[in-house]
Amino acid sequence: MLKSAICDLLGIKYPVFQGGMAWIADGKLAAAVSEGGGLGIIAAGNAPADYVRKEIRTARSLTSKPVGVNIMLMSPYADEVAKVVVEEKVEVVTTGAGNPSKYMKDWLAADIKVIPVVASVAMAKLMTRVGASAVIAEGGESGGHVGELTTMVLVPQVCDATDLPVIAAGGIADGRGVAAAFMLGAQGVQMGTRFLSAYECTIHPEYKKKILKATDLCTMVTGKRLGHPVRSLRTQFARDYSKAEYGGMNDEDLEALGTGALRRAVQEGDNEHGYFLSGQIAAMVNKEQPAADIVREVIEEAEPILMGASRWVE
Ligand code: TUI
């Protein structure tokens, strides 16, 4: 059975996190993943504190297992959400798109395990110093906000830079990816795109269809010019945005073009005005299934691969 320090640290059966995808990872999806033995994570995204509190309570009503909340640090509501996770006694907080140092004192005092996403060695070292319990090393194959480095390059360097358990993310959607992550030194994985196909993931059917039909070159990165590169499906909207970005549209109008686009994809399936965030691995996500099956399946696929690795050595 594939187990690691992260399982004991968090009291979970399988070393599998479900990524905190904005507007997507709600209390229902997170509870299904946690019930299935992984770590379900509610995404705060750009939502206000009351939304996050409600989703935490929904998750609590569906599972007694630990759940996490992901705080997107660029959100205007990050400060208030940082308080809600303390009030609601969330077991685990993950952070993304920034440096969570200013919240660490309050979270650690509340016995919250803090697991920041890092996209560089320097950030991994800093998070180790300020009291993180583990770090998530997310490579640029991921969907949404992306860093510069790939998972293959980032994960081993982060493992060398910290004694904390490292969770690999970006480009992982099956047992081969899980096995590869462990080979690189990770003690767990986080998957986002794979969970878009979960029955409990309540995105618009058009979004799900796009993910299930995606092929290898179906994603692209936009938003670099404004300093927030984001990976999404290569839809009409993404092409239009890219054209505007490189065609000289001013920053304000470009910002306005992106505002609300993620919500329009998730809730309305709007091809022309929606921003369908997705990782590069979407091409390998081909079936709908319960979230708990995803968690178990990727681990059951990884085990024989890791057991059989010695066949390469004479
Ligand atoms: O946060 C993510 N992925 C996201 S957030 C998001 S919401 C959004 N919507 C529209 C536009 C922009 C964002 C969608 N996807 N992943 C975690 C992640 N964090 N990836 C990279 C980083 C990161 C980058 C820089 C973490 C720390 C960091 O530190 C910079 C610094 O020094 O402050």
Residues whose N, C-alpha, C, O or C-beta is under 5 A from the ligand:
A	BS01	TUI	A22 M72 G96 A97 G98 N99 V117 V118 A119 E138 G143 G144 H145 V146 G147 H228
